[in-house]
Amino acid sequence: MTVTRSVKAFSELENQLDDARHGHDGAALNKLLAANFEQRSGAAPSAPIPRAEWLALPPATAQISQMAVHEYGDVAVVSFADAEQHAFIVDVWTKTGGSYALSVRYTSATPATAAQTKPENPAK
């Protein structure tokens, strides 16, 4: 399958973020994460995980697939399935000074055995 230039670029950023977390690379993490980064979960939407707390969590290994990138000027919304974590993730990357930093991550658990189907069009 051919990927777009944007999907390729953000796949690389997501991999750099994963590598920096696993390698405890503070310098790389400071470049890749916005100072006000937080993670929000569909399971607990009123309890975001702030940057420092997120960095203190043990890093999980990601298995990214089905990535889509929507660019809106200096903001890119990147969504993907993470088969390893059984999650659907939406990352909001903000461009400042020519490079992107992850501003917020939204996660939602997906059942491990959920069938991939297209939703029905209610207008039919």
Secondary structure, 3 states (H helix, E strand, C coil): CCCCHHHHHHHHHHHHHHHHHHCCCHHHHHHHEEEEEEEEECCEEEEEEEHHHHHHCCCCCCCEEEEEEEEECCEEEEEEEECCCCEEEEEEEEEECCEEEEEEEEEEECCCCCCCCCCCCCCC
